[in-house]
Amino acid sequence: MQLMKNLALPKKKAFFAQASVLKRIIAFIIDILLVNLIILFPFRRLFDSIIPQTSSFSKTFEFLSENSGFSGTITIIMFAVALITILYFMTFEKKLGQSPGKMILNLYVESSKKDLKYWQLFVRSMFLIPVFPFILLWFIDPIVMFFTKENQRLSEILSSTKTVEKYKV
């Protein structure tokens, strides 16, 4: 065993390259599952106490239309959840350069500038804001990703960031 430590083996070199779309999608699914478990799950009981358990969407919509106070409460809760979710992504990506989903797949967030800035991380996560026009990013972001050279989402282009994969040789 001591002999192995004394060998002058070449050290592994690492480089970053464009992340595959499939790995990015899987990392996002992992992150959304974690967000659902950690952030959304605690709010479920609160939603269940506010919204009656009905059998259809139309009955729930009718109830909320007749009780505007509940609609306001739900809106506040949705914004709180969105803010916490944005902070989840911003905190992990600022401190570690990656979210837990990205960690599992060895993906990183990289800035075209030197260091990641909070404004860049916020712009990357704008799609989580549950109001128009940000909700459109749920559809636009993935579509743009398939038509750009480096598979960047629209929010990545706007934030001057990209998702890369770390390779070791």
Beta strands, then each sheet from edge to edge (+ up, - down):
strand 1: 14-18
strand 2: 107-111
strand 3: 161-168
sheet 1: 1+ 3- 2+
end
